[in-house]
Amino acid sequence: MSHDQRDIGPVLVALADPTRRMLLDALLEAGEASATTLAGRLPVSRQAVAKHLQVLCDAGLVAGGRAGREVLYRVRPAPLDASARWLHELSATWRRRL
């Protein structure tokens, strides 16, 4: 198993959840936002948003930084790019074999 394959596991798990995908979309639109702000935009509690953000952070898809008393989150595209490359390579291999 290549290094990229091991790294994309948490990314694919994080992206499997529709709420986390909505959070990523909201962060992409906002640029950066707090968990409280994101909870106001989505049909989930602030506590649920915080748990989903932790999964996204653990996967490397989101990073948080302190701004006063708040933590502002923003999207980190590099792990998604690595996952997309691996999926593209896998798809190309399948097409060649079929």
Stockholm file with secondary structure:
# STOCKHOLM 1.0

chainA/1-98         MSHDQRDIGPVLVALADPTRRMLLDALLEAGEASATTLAGRLPVSRQAVAKHLQVLCDAGLVAGGRAGREVLYRVRPAPLDASARWLHELSATWRRRL
#=GR chainA/1-98 SS CCHHHHHHHHHHHHHTSHHHHHHHHHHHHHSSEEHHHHHHHSSSCHHHHHHHHHHHHHTTSEEEEEETTEEEEEECCHHHHHHHHHHHHHHHHHHHHC
#=GC SS_cons        CCHHHHHHHHHHHHHTSHHHHHHHHHHHHHSSEEHHHHHHHSSSCHHHHHHHHHHHHHTTSEEEEEETTEEEEEECCHHHHHHHHHHHHHHHHHHHHC
//
